[in-house]
Amino acid sequence: MSDLVRLEAHGDVGLIVIDHPPVNALSAAVRAGLVACIDKLGADPALRCGVLACDGRTFVAGADIREFNNPVPPAGSTQAVTTNAVCAAIDASQKPIVAALFGTTLGGGLEVALSCHGRVIEAQGKVGLPEVKIGLLPGAGGTQRLPRLVGPLAALDMITTGRHVPASEALSLGIVGEIATDLRPAAMSAARALADAGTWPRLRDEPTPAVDRAAFDAAVTAVGKRARGAIAPVRAAEAVSWSLDAPFDDALARESEAFQALRAGPQSRALRHIFAADRAAAKAPTDEPPLPIATAGVIGGGTMGSGIAISLADSGLSVTLVEVGDDAVRAAEARVRAVYDRQLASGRLTEAGHAARLARVTFSTEMAALAQADLVIEAIIENIDAKQDVFRRLSAITRADAILASNTSYLDIDLLADVVVHPERVLGLHFFSPAHVMKLLEIVRPARLAPAVLATALALAKRIGKQPVVSGICDGFIGNRIFSTWRKQCDFALEDGALPHEIDRALESWGMAMGPYAVADLAGLDIGWAQRKRLAPTRNLAARYVPIADWIAEQGRFGQKTGAGYYLHRDGKREIDPAITALVERASAERGITRQPVPAERIQSRVLAAMANEGARILEEGVAARPSDIDVVLVHGYGFPAWRGGPMQAADEAGLDTVLATVKEMHAQSGPGWEPSKLLETLVAEKRSFASLNG
Ligand code: 3H9
């Protein structure tokens, strides 16, 4: 027995309790403790049955992820007690054991529960096999026991998406037998009932329910298509298919082998890196407690402003959205209402939820309506004079301790702090469009920012379900600065001989959610155009500049919203436009370039090198605190494939010496602006990785 798992006698029921905060992960000691307690339960004649339960906030949320970075332990050691061994001990138990589930029963936690002889859950509980999200598949029988319980198609869906299934659905799928208000007593009654009956189900002995093989194969093919380069869902689907015809023990052995292969591979390493990076980025670098936020204001009701208001209202805050003039207020109200109406129509909101959310957002033309707000987020046009004007007025109207934030994507927050009384409460909260959907929130931290305000922003991000990353001030902060750098490499490739759709295809096949030109057409070409015009006076005239984007915007082709941009957009489809091909060829000709085909690998390696080099500069300047923060920004805000772990992790995997060589090649070809960063050179010279800086 270990300190982490104990056996308590409750009459004739043996209660096995895991107490391993924060999430009762199945560490080596927990696994060994479980096997010991199951043995003790079996050996105690006074106990007729068992309940497996947890202290703390949740039933077991999975294997201990930190152990996956360790070498596979030698046979016979404590670590060698596998989760499969725990499940086998339950299978071999001569007394029935019921699992009492609450919180998030995930991964190995659900696999252990599936080997139990019954399951009871609390109403707020959720279950899932989310291993694919960290590049794995369920490695302790989940791919074999779950299909036997819920059928192969439902199991395939749960295992390849990793989604969390709420208690009500778990009940209707048959994963649990009961939703209980008084969990442990209910589980004890269920265990006693099995003991009384003298017989109980063991999933390993059950046949997998029949399935229409063609429908199953089609679902497996669809998994492959959705995976976009990620291998874990594909392997997991294969493993589920073994449950259709392979004997249980054979399938279990194959599942273990597939699990270990994934665990040792680069994709799982990258996804585990992002798991840790997300949590590191969300930790406040201060002990100051966050300030209470109950009421918020948003200034500007365009796409961004209304999305931000929705995001805040969704998490229970009262929001006042301020716009100039009745027409603009009405338009903002219509935008907010349209989103909630769609959610109602699709069943994501109930009538009551719809009404409650709408009631939380009020609209006004008067800034004075924000007098008592705890937090105000400005989301007006990207113009520093207009923003300073808003901040001056806010400073006069709001409480002296109200937090004042700007949603600017590029501008200097210090210039906004300069115009208010108490500048230590001014910061950037950079949401990504659509703000109520996109997960990333860049928290931009000016030098004067009070630690308590930073802590509040991080707490707010968690409350509204966003992934925060703290960024220092620079043009474009972490994300847009890196994006504009690698976009330049794509533009160079255009001039050198590629076409927009070839570049998009090269990067999409590398795993990016969308290529840069498809993104530009979606976001609107006018935004980048305005940004370039703003920066034109400070542009280094010696640096290579590709005019293609300007030429396209000058024609009024702003992307999807005008039906044309880099592509033609007809009937919701993008089509290659010969006019753009001609325009790109003209750009090459004007620069005297003989167009040559640009291989996809060159586009991919240069984009990665450009990202890593700019990321290294961002670190040198202290704009990002650690390389993993940059990875979090690119993965959650820019469609970078999570299974590559973000650009800094991907650069480490590619080898920093190789990346540096590519940067030098880009510098030799494209000149000023493409010098290798000192940090990158130092890391290569010292044979170190970006990961060595993560701390
Ligand atoms: C698996 O089970 C493989 C099996 O098939 C067996 C094969 C043999 N391990 O997220 P939070 C830590 S694979 C270790 O901030 P929340 C986390 O790092 C696993 N630590 O809280 C953080 O620590 P810190 C399958 C873990 O309430 C703290 O707990 N399971 C683990 O927002 C709080 O976490 C998963 O993939 C873990 N498994 O969310 C589940 N999980 O404070 C992964 C969490 O030092 N976990 N920690 O930063 C989650 O999805 C969320 O953490 C959870 C709680 C929903 C549980």
Residues whose N, C-alpha, C, O or C-beta is under 5 A from the ligand:
A	BS01	3H9	P22 V23 A25 A61 G62 A63 D64 I65 R66 T83 T104 L106 G107 G108 P130 E131 L137 P138 G139 A140 R279
